[in-house]
């Protein structure tokens, strides 16, 4: 038999008081936990802010420790050659490499609205990130891009409507470039190569000229044009004359001797690409290596110095951080007016080692240049 015993009033009061104490203890514990969480949350927020400020200060200090690079307007006004960072075939690494190049001291960047070989949007991301870190303005970075005809595009990834008129294709390409590069204007717009006919080339060029009139493009150029008559025809028919000619610097074209002479006489700035790749055998020779060491350079930077001594601006597409720093330091030396080649004999010696003809080039473009 089970006997149920009802608690007396005194016992009930004791239990009720005990329950209230336990509830109060629980509330106190919860209150302490909440207070602890609140304090820890505040500490973490303050710590995050402190770390963020420290990181920004560290970036600022590192940026200020980098050798100062002349601004783009000053470089152009000086008339001295410069180096250009080339971005072909960089793909997903484009943004990082462009930012690294600008941090190193490059101020001129070359790309193209041609997804087949360039990631133009990555160039936009890279220059903006580096500019923000270094406190650079848009005018401090020279952005050069290209219109590429349909035949040079990946049929599966064309940045304009291939069914549109040629003029509209060019307009759509420029609009895409402005979006990709995060800018309202292009410093240099280049025709990637001559069109199939001179008439088509001039249709593209007239559209280019309209961009200059509108102010969305500052200067014009053409690339992969190795025929003097073809380039001369463009120059003669253009209302806005080409500022730039960008070509491979290699023996197959006799190093563009006649074209470079034509450009020098008319103030057209020659840009060289494939400068190292096309001359690997000569640069690997012991004679070039010895000559480079005497100048405190590598064979590669000596080659760039030679091209700049001729009055041209070479493209460097290096992905190596050390080589990037070497290229940028050479550019700073040239911009400071340092004489890499002490006299005409040294220029001729380098030309002979590379088999680059000098006799057909106007001597005033390289002979005894006091600031190069």
C-alpha positions, 0 to 999 in steps of 0.5 A: 500500500502506497501512502501519499504524504502531503507536504506541510505548509512549512515544507512547501514554503521551504521548497518554494523559496529554494526554487526561487533561489535557484531561478535567481541563480540561473538568471544571475548566471545567464546575466553573467554569460551575457555580460561576458559575451558582450564584453568579448564581442566588443573586444573582438570588434576593437581588436579587428579594427586595430588589426585593420588599422595596423594592416593599412598602416603596414601597407602604407609604410610598404608602399612609401618604402617603394622607389618612387616612379615618375608620373605618367604625364611627367614620363610622356613630357620628358620624351624619354622611352619607358617600359610597358607591362604586357598582359597577354596570356595571363588569364586568372593571374592578370589582376594580381600581376598587373597590381604587382607591376604597378607596385613595382613601378610600371605606369603603362599597361597594355591589353586588348578586348580579345578574350582569346588571349587577354583578360581585360577585366583583370587588368581593370581590377589590378590597376584599381587595386594598386592605385588605391594602395599607392594613392595614385589617380587615374591619370597616373596610369596609362591604359592601352587597349586594342580593337581586335577584328573578328578573325582574331577573336574566339568565335565562342567568346566575341566581345561584340555583335559579329553581325553588326556593322564594322563601325558598331563592332568597334563602338561595342568593343570600346564600350566593353573595354571602358567597362572592363578597365573601370575607366571613363577614357582610354589613353591609347586605343590600338588597332590590333592589326590592319584589316583585310583591305585599306578601306576597312582599315580606314573605316575602323580608323574613322570610328577611332577618330570619333572617339578622340573627338568625343574625348573617350580616347586620348591617342591612337595606334596600330599593331602588327603592321610590318609593311611600310607602304601600308603604314604610310597609307594609314598615316597619310589618310588619317586625320588623327595621326597614329601616335603608336606603332607596336610590332615584334622586334625580330630579325624576320622583319629586319627589326623594322628598320625602315618602319622605325626610321619612318616613325622617327621622322614623323614623331610616331612612338615605336613599341616593341613586343616579343623583344626577349623571346625573339632574341633568345639565342643572342641574349644567351651568348657569353658576349652579351652576358659579359657586356650585361654584367659590366653594366650591372644588368642581366642580358634581358634588361640590357636588351631592354636598355638597348631598345630604349636607347634606340628611342623605343618603348619595349613591352615586358610581360614577365610573371616573375616578381624579381624580373619585374623589379629589375625591369622597373629599376632599369626604367627608373634609371633611364627616366633619371637620365642615366647613360646605360651605354656610354658612347656610340661604340657601345651602342654599335657593339650591342647592335652587332651582337644582336645583328640589328642594323643601325646604318638605315636608322636616323643617327639622331635617334640613338647616336650620343643621346645624352639622356639615354 
